[in-house]
Amino acid sequence: MKGLVGLLALGAIAPAVQAQAQTDPPPAPAPAQAGKAAGTSVEEVVITARQPASQTLIDRKVYSVTSDLQATSGTAADVLNSVPSVSVDADGNLSLRGDANVTVLVDGKPSAQFSGSARGLSLQQFPASEIDRIEVLASPPAQYKAEGSGGVINIITRKTRRQGYSGAVQLSVGDRRRFTLGVSGSYNAGPLKLSGALNLRQDARVRLTTSTRTATDPATNLGEFSHQSLDEHFRRLVPSGNLALDYDLNGRQSFGASFNHRELTGVRFFDQHDQSGPSAGAVTGVSDRHSDGREWSLDSGGEAHFEQKLWRPNETLTLTLQTSADRERERYAYRNTFTLPVSAPTFDNLRLSHDLIATEFSADYDLPLSHDRELKLGYDFEDDNNRFDNVGDTIDPLSGLPVSNPAVTNHFRYRQQIHAAYGQYQAPIGPWSFQAGLRLEATHVSTLQITGNIPGGRDDVGVYPSLHLDRSLGEDAKLSASITRRTTRPDPEILNPFIDHQDTHNLRAGNPDLLAQDTWSFELGYSATPAAWTYGATAYYRQDRNGVTDILVPVTGDIVLATKANLPLTRSAGVEFNANGRVGRKLTYAVSGDVFYKQIDAGALGAGGLKSTTGLNLKASLTYQPTSLDTAQISFTRQDRRLTPQGYLSAVNLVNLGYRRQLRPDLALVVTVSDALDGQRQQRLITTPVLNDDFERHQSGRVAYVGFVYTFGAQKKTKGNGFQYDP
């Protein structure tokens, strides 16, 4: 017993002993060690500390997600949906404080898989088991790209610092033949650090959409109604893997490289039913469209970096080269039947492909100075090269041969190059700490719609300042403030002016004249971390000019065109709040929300003048641990109604459930149910003088998994208190 008490005491004072190691003589052997020398045996005692759920730094908020049971079998989309102020819809579309223009990074690095139209699917396939924490930078500093008016979300993947080898194996089986299988491991020995993971996921989804529409035909000025229903089914198999290496060449130089690869194959089929007719008359048109298709996509990337320590303590120069690629191929065959008026069936095919290639080189200089001062300088060059190719054909009813369809076939190219330089300085001023930065970005864009030989492009230079302040109020409270300017450049695909007739009732076209959005953001926050709980609130105001929005306009009585346009002015304001802590020894809670106000000036788009709305986004979770081996969890997410220039999007409510049982020290049973109440239902209502459209989408989001997690390798080292954070 004395040996055990001595060992606990040694663990408690270990940090102080280490700090004095250069001046104090070596301590006497602990009682446990003396007992071992005398021939007795004492079991190893591991001292652990609970990692805080969140931490507020001068320029970001950091959220640990390791306690989220959905992370065992879910995806990045599931985990992000539980982070305060972040929302992810049924298609993986991400928003921060209601703004979908968010830059997503992985371990601080950009990737083609999280850009443009590929981002939603990538978030739904990225394994949540690989995520350690989420950094939310609503007002990013100058060292980050100015792209993304909503801010930056940085996904930090799991890493281990244990010596030797360690790893985990997990298997989860769900309904509809879903499953996830993952193996991860690491090996650390002296200057070498290796880590990697292999994952295999099979997912299945069912989505039902309906649209009831009344439109005024521009040619006849007569009203016509139409109704469309769509029943879609997906099944996807996704193998993925990653590998990372870090090696200390000597005490002043280190090298690292990483590689990731994810491939998706799947099938998709749908049945579409259309009806139309005069507004005050009988149905005059009835048709059906069936599709069978196959999907394939590949996301891959590599990165290499070299770090050189310079003359002063912790002065470093880091050089990084990285490349990433997102490739997608889709093949669909369609059968069209016509009931009213009666007509012979038709057949057509569609082949969609895109290649998004991103290459980036950066040089970053970091100079920590005395008295908590720090200087950062850097240069970044980004080269994006994108290809979009859509090819369609119809089957000739006489010969049975395919004939090219010019209404669908289109080839579009996009090239963007950005040179950027930044300077950032952080220092204390009395009781305050400030971080000031300036980023300069010069952008060159060239586009070419090969079909029709229509070139385009633009050149612009932007200056993006940032200022962050914080002040400690006692030992456990902090006041913070920030001012930043950011931009959002139009996605490449929406600059293509080609009118796409893939869906003959819902045409799509880009807008080559879109301007980049300009955003100013202001924040004032307070956070506190008393012994038993954490809480905080942040007031924010944001002003956007030339924001890009969706617009629907009638082409005929039953055909509409979806395109993009710039909004002259949008204002957003609100107060975020969060609190988490413990009730007794067994219950942990977390609650966060966003009380917001939004105003849109849509007069220039023919959708009326100023429009505004208020609402409350809310998240809450309870974690109950009746024993040291059992954990039960329930979480609730509500995204309130959102305003659009032509109408609004309805609220969405989700409930997730989870249970974990530690069967033995290295083996756990995990059961999860996401969207337990089947709440993935969203309505989009459009109301204009010439168009009324009631669109509703219901994705069968209820997914249940039962799985096991097995860990192996080196024992976990003792951790001290505090948030384990690596900037």
N, C-alpha and C positions, 0 to 999 in steps of 0.2 A: 504494500500500500504506500509506504514512504517513497519507493521508487517511482510509482505512478505520479504522486504529487510532485516529486522533483522534476519529472519530465515535463509535466504541464507548466511548471514554473519556468523551466528553461525555454519552452516555446513562447511564453508570454514576454520574456525579456530579450529574446533573440535579436530583434532589430537594434536595441540599445547596445547589446554586446558587440554586434558587428560594427556599429558606428565608432566604438571606442577601441577597436582591435589594434589600431596602430600605436596607441599609447598605453593601454592597459596590459598587464601580464595575462597569459592564458588562464582562463577560469579553471577551477578545480573540477575534476570529473563529477558529472551529475550522479546522484544516488543510483539511478538506473544503470549507468555504466559500471559503477562499482559493484552492483549486484551481479552484472553479467560477468565481470572479471572473477567473481567468487564462485562462478559455476551455476548461477541461477539464470532463468530466462524471463524476459519481460516482453509482452506483446507490443508491437509497434502502435503508437498513437498518432493519428493524423488530425491536425487541427485545421479546420476550415472556417471561412467567414462568408456570409451571404453577400453576394455582389449586389450593390444598389441597383434598383430598377431603372434609374435615370440619373443623368448628371448634366448640369448646365455649365458650359464653358463660355468664354468670351464671344465666340463666333458661331457656336453650334450647340445643339442638344443631342445627347447620346443616350440611346435606349438599349438596354440589354434584352434579348429575346430568348435567352437560353431557358427561361422558365416557362415559356409558352409551349404547352403540350401540342399545339397544332404544328409546331416545327418538326415534330418527329416524322410525320407522313405528308405534310403539306408542302406548299411551294412558297416562293418569295412573295407572291401576291397575297397569300393567306397571312403571312407574318406582317407584311407592311400594313395590312388592313387593321391591325391591332395597335399600330403606332399612333400616338396623338397627332391630330391635324392631317393625317395621311388617309386617303381613301383609294380603294381599288375596286372597279366595277366588275361585272360578270365577264367582260372581254379582256380584263387585265389592264384597262386604261387607268393610269395613275394620276392623282391630283394631290396638291398640297395647298391647304386653305382654299380649296375650290378651283385652283389654277392647275390646268393640265400641262402647262409648259414647265416641266421639271426635268433637270438633267440627272440621270442615274449613273452612278459610278460603282465600280466594284474594287474594293481596296484602294480607293483614290484614283482609279484609272478608268477612262472611258472605254466603251466597247460598241461596235456596230450593232450588236444584238439588242442593245437598249436605246436605239435611236429610230426615229421614224415609226412606220407602221409595224415594224418587227417587235417593238418593245412590249406590247401587251402579251403576245404569245410567249415571249421569252420570260417574262415575270411569272407566267403560269406554268412554266416548265423548270425553272431554276429551283433545285432542291432546297427547301428551308432548313434541312438538317446541316447544311454547310454554313449557315449564317450564325455569327456570334452576336453582333449588335448592329444597330442602325444609327447612322448619324444624319440628323436633319439640320440643314443649313438654309433656313428661310431667307437669310441675308448673308450670302457667302462673302468671304474676304477676297482680296484681289488675287491671291494665288490660284483661285479657281476660275475656270472659264466664265465669261459674262453671259454665256448662253443659258436661257431658262429663266423666265420672269418669275416663276413660282419658287425657284431656288434649286438646291442640290440635295439629293438623297444619296448617301454613300453607304453601300452594303459592305460591312466588314466580315470577312469569312473567318471561320474557326481556325485557329492555329494553336499549336502546343509548344511549350518551352521545356517540357520534360526531357531529361536526358535518357538516352536509350530509345527503345521503340515503344509505340503505343498505338492504339487504334480502336475502331468500333465497327460492328456489323449490325445492320438493322434490316428487318423484313416486316412489311405491313401489307395486309391483304384487305381489300375493300369490296363493296358491292359492285355489280355490273362488271365483274372480272377485272377490277382495278387492282393494281399492286405497286409497291415500291420496294426496291432492293438496293441497299447501299453498303459499300465497304470503304472505310477511310483509314489512313494510317500515317504515321510520321516516324522519322528516325533522326535523332539529334545526337551527335558525337563530336565534341570539340568544335572545330570551326565549321563543320558541315551540318546543314539542316535540310532535311528532305521531307516533303509531305505530298499527299495525293489522295484522290478519291475516285471511285467508280460507282456509277448509279444507273439503275434501270427503272423506268417508270412506265406504266401503262394506264391511260386515262380514258374515260368515256364521258361524253356530255350529250345532253338533249336540250335543244333550245326551240321554243315556240314563239313566234312573233305574229302579230296581227296589226293591220293598218286599215283604219276606216277614214276615208278622205272625201271632201267635197271641194272641187276646184272650179274656177271660172276659166273657160277656154279663151285664151287671148284673141283667137281669130274670130270666134262667133259671139263672144261675150255671154255665152250660155253656161249655166252651171251643170256639172256632171258629178256623180258620186262613183266611188270605187271602193272595193274591199279586197284586201289581200291577206292570206294566211300562209305561213311558212313553217314547216316542221323539219328541223335539221338534226342530224345525228352525226357525231364525231367519235372516232376511236383512234388513239394515237399511242405509239410506242416510242419512247425517248431514251436511248442510251447516252450517257455523258461521262466525261472524265476530266480530271485536271491533275497537274503535276507542278510542283514548285521546288526550287532549289535555291539555297543561300549559302555562300561560302566566304569565310573570312580569309583573304589572301595573306594578310598580316595584321598588325595592330592598327594600321591606318587605311587599309584598302579592303573593300569587300565587293563581291559580285553576286548577282542573283538573276534568275530567269524563271519564267512560268509559262505554262501552256494549258489551254482549255479547249475542249471539243464537245459539242453536243449535236446530235443528229435526231431528226424527227421523221418518222414515217407514219402514215395514217390513211384512213379512208373517211370520206365524208359523203353523205347522200342527203337529199332533201326532196320534199314534195311541196309544191307551191300551187295555190288555188287563187284565181283572180275572177272578180265579177265587176261589172261596170254598167252604167246606164245614165239617162237623164236624171237630174235631181228630183224631179217630180213625176218620174215615169217608172216603167218596168225595167227589169234587167235586160240589156241588149247584148251583152258580151260575157261569155263564160269560157275560161280556158284553164288548163293545168300544165304544169311544167315539172318534170322529174329530172333529177340530176344524180349521176354516179361519178364520184371523183376520188382522186388520190392526191395526197399531200406529201411533200418532202422538203425539208429545210436543213441547213447546216450552219451552225454557229461555231466559229473557231477563232482563236486568237493566241498571240504569243507576245511576250514582253521580256526585255533584258535591261538590267540597270547596273551601273557601276558607281560606287560611292568612294570618294577620296576625302579623308580627313586632312585638313590643312594645318596651318601653323598654330592657330589659337585653340584653346580647349573647345571641343564640340563644333568647331568650324568645319563645315562640310560642303562639298560640291557633288551633286548627283546628276548623272547623265542617264536618260531613259529613252529607249526606242521600243515602240510597240506597234503592232498591227492587228487588225481584227477584220473578220469577214462574216457577213450574213448573206446566205444564198437560199433562195426559195424557188421551188418548182411545184406547180399545181396543174393537174390535168382533169378536165371535166367533160362528160358526155351528157347531152340533154335530149329529152324527148318532149315535144310540145303537142298537146291535143286540144282540139277546139270543139266545144259543145254548142256554143251559140255565138255567132252563126256557125253552122256545121261546116267543117273544112277538114281536109286530109291532114294527118299528123306531119310534123316536120322534125328534123333532127339536126343538131349542130354540136360542135366541139369547141372547147376553149383551153388554151395553154397559157398560163401566167408564169412569169419568172422575174426575179430581180436579184441583183448582185450589189451589195453595199460593202465597199472596201474602204477602210479607214487606216491611215498611217500617221503616226505622230512621233515627233522628237521633242524632248524637253531638256532643259538644263536649269537646275535649281541650286541656288547658293543660299546657305543658312549660316548666319553668324550670331550666336548667342553672346550677349555682352553682360557686363556686370550690372548688378542692381535690377535683375529681372527684365533687362532690355533685350530685344532681338530684332535683327534685320534679315529680311528675306528678299532676294532678287531672282528673277527668272525670265527665261525665254521659252516660247512654245511655238512649234510649227505643226499645223494639222492639214492633211490632204485627204479629202473625201472624193471618191470616184464611184458614182452610182449608175447602174444600168437598169432600165425597166423595159421589159418586152412582153407584150400581150399579143397572142396570135389566135384568131378565131376563124372557123370555117363552117359552112353549111353543107349538108349532104344533098347532092343533086338527086331528086326523086326518080329520074329516069336512068341515069348511069350508076347511081350509088357511090359516086366519087365525091371527095371533098372539094368545095369551091371556096376560095378565100373570101372572108367577110370583112370589107373595109370599115364597117361600122364598129368593129371590135379590135381589129389589128392595129397596133400602134407600137412605136419604138421611141423611147425618150432617154436622153443622157443628161447627167448632172455632174458638174465638177466644182468643188469648193476648196479654196486654199485660204487659211487664216494664219497670219503672223501676229504673235502676241508677245508683249513684254510687260512685266509687272514689278512693282516695288512695294514692300510692306514693312512697316516698322511698329513694334510693340514696346511699350514702356510704361512705368508707373508715373503718375503725376499726383503727388500727395496721396490721398486715400483712394484715388481712382487708378485704374489701368486702362490704357487706350491702345487700340490697334488701328492704324491708319494705312490705307493702301490706295494705289492707283494702277489701273490696268489699261493698256492701249491695245486695241485689236484692229488690224487692217484686213479686210475681207475682199476676196475676188471670187465671183460666181459666174459660171458660164453654163448655159443650158442649150439643148438642141432637141427639138421635136423632129426626129428624122422623117416621120410621116408628114409630108408637107414642107419639109426643110424650113422650119421656123426656129431661128436662133434667138437667144435672149441672154440676159445676164445683168450683173450690177457690180459696182465697186463702192465700198464705204469704209470709213474710218470712224471708230468710236472710242471715247474716253469714258472709263467707268470707275468712279471713285467709290471708296467704302470707308466707313468709320464705325468702330465698335468701342463701346465703353462699358466698364463694369466697376462696381464698388462693393466691397465687403461691408456688411452691416453686422458687426459682431462676429462671432465664430461660426454661425450657421445660417446666415442670410446674405443675399446678394441682390444688388440693383444693377440692371443692364440697360443699354440703349444702343441703337444702330441706325445708320443711314446708308443706303446702297443704291446704285443705279445698275440696271441689267438690261439685257435685250433678249428677244426671241426671234430667230430667223425662221422664215417659212420652211416647213419640211419639203424636201426635194420633190416628192411625188405630187404635192398639191400645187406645184408651179406648172404642171403639164396642162396645156389648154385643151387637149384632145377630149372630145365628148364621147364617153364610153357608154355603149349600149348593151352591156352584159345582161342587165335586167331591163327589159324593154319598157317597163312601167316606171323604173327609177333610174334615170340617167345620172351620170357623174362627170364632172369636169373640174380641172384645176383653174387657177387664176395666175397667169404669169406676171401680173402687175402688183402682186401683193408686196407690201412694205414690211420691213422688220419692226417688231413691236418694241417700244421704249417704255421702261418701267422704273419708277422711283418708289422706294420702300422705306418706311419709317417704323421703328419699334421701340417700346419701352416696357421692360419686364422686371418682375420681382420673383425671387425663388428663395426657399428656406428649407433646411434639412435638420429639424430637431431630431432628438434621439430616436423617437418612435415612428416618425413619418416624414414625408417629403411633400411639399406643395409649392405652387407657383402660379403666376398669371402674367400674360404678355398682351399688351395693347398694341395694335398695328394699324397702319394706314398705307394703302398702296394706290398709285395712280398709273394707269396704263394708257398709252396712246398707240393707235394702229394695231390693236389686238386682232388676231385672226379668228374668225367665227364661221360657223356653218350657216348657209342660207339655202332655203328651198323655194323654188319658183315654178309655177305651172308652165308646161310647154303646150299641152292640150288639156282636155277635160280629165283624162285619166293618166297622164304622164307628167312627172315632175323632174326637174333638174336640180341636183344637189351640187352646190359649188361653195367657194370660200370668198370672204370679203373682209376688209379691214374695218374695225369699229373705231370711230374717231376718238372716243374717250370712255374709259371705264374706271370707276372708283370703288375700292373695297376697304372696309374697316371692320374691326372686331376685337374681341378679347378672348384669347385662349386661356384655359385654366387646366390644372392637373393636380392630383393628389394621390398619394399611395402610402400605404403603411400596414400595420398589423393591428388586429383586434384580438387581444389575448395571445396565446401561444400557437393557436392552430389556424387562424383565419387571416389571410392577406387580401387586401383590396387595392384596386387601382381605378381611378375615374378621371376622365379628361373630356374636354369639350371646347367648342368654338362658337361663341355668340357673334354672328356676323351680320353685316349690312353690305349690300352691293347695289350699285347704280350703273346703268348702261345708257349711253347716248346712241340710240339706234335710228335717229331721224334720217341720217344720210342713206340708210338702207331701205327706206320706205316702210319701216315697221313702227311708226309712231315716234314720239320724242323721247324724253327721259323715262326710264323704267327703273324701279327699285324693288328690293325685297329684303326681308330680314329672316333669320332662321337660327337654328341650334343644331350643330353636329355633336354627337355624344358617343362616348365609348366608356364601358365599365366592365370590370372583371372581378371575380371572387375566386380565390384559391384556398381550398380547405385541406388541411393535413391532419386527419384524425390520429394517425400514428406516424412514426418515423419512416414507415415503408409505403404509405399510401398518400396519394395526392389527387384531389378532384378539382376540376376547374370549369367555370362557366363564364362566358364573355358575351357582351352585347355591343353591337355597333349600329348607329343610326346616322345616315347621311341625309340631311334635310333637303327639301325641295330647292332646286337651283334654277336661277333665272337665265333665259336665253333671249337673244334679240327678238325672236318671233314667238316666244311662249315660255315654257318651263319644262323641267324634268322633275318627276315626282320623287318622293323620299324612298329610301331603301333601308330596311331593318334586317339585321343578321344576328343569329344566336349560334355560338359554337360551344361544344361540350368536350371535355377530356378527362381521362382517368389514367393514372400511372401507379403500378404496383412493383416495388423493388423485390423481385423473387429471391435474389441473392446479390452479394456485392457487385457482381459483374454482369447481371442479367435483369432486365426490367420488361414488364408487360405494359403496353400503352394502347389505350382505346380512345379514338377521337371521332367526333361527329361534327362536321362543318355544315353551316347553314341548316341547323336542326329543324327550324320551322319553315323551311322552303321559302325564304324571303327574297330571293333574287328575282324580283318583279319590278320593272321600271316602266313608267309611262312618260312619253314625250308628247306634249300637246303644242301644236302650232296654230296660231290664230292670227290671220291677216285679212285684209279686205278681199283678197282673191283666193285664199287657201285656208282650209280648216283640216288639220290632220291629227288624228288620235292614234298614235303608234304605241303599242305595248309589247314589251319583250319579257319573256319568262324563261329563265334558264334553270333547269333542274339542278340546283346547287347542293342539295343534301347528299353528302358523301360520308360514309362510315368506313373506318379502318380499324383493324386489330393487328397489332404488331409487337415485335420483340426487338430490344436493343441489347447487344452484347458488347462489352468493352474488354480490351485485353492490353497487355504490355506493362510499361513502367507504372508504378504507383504514383498517384497524384501528389505533388509537393504541397507542403504547408503554405497557405497564403495568409498574408497579413490583411488587415482591414483596408478598405478603400476600393475605389473603382479602378479596375485594371484597364487602363486606357493608353493606347498608343496613338499619338497624333499622326 
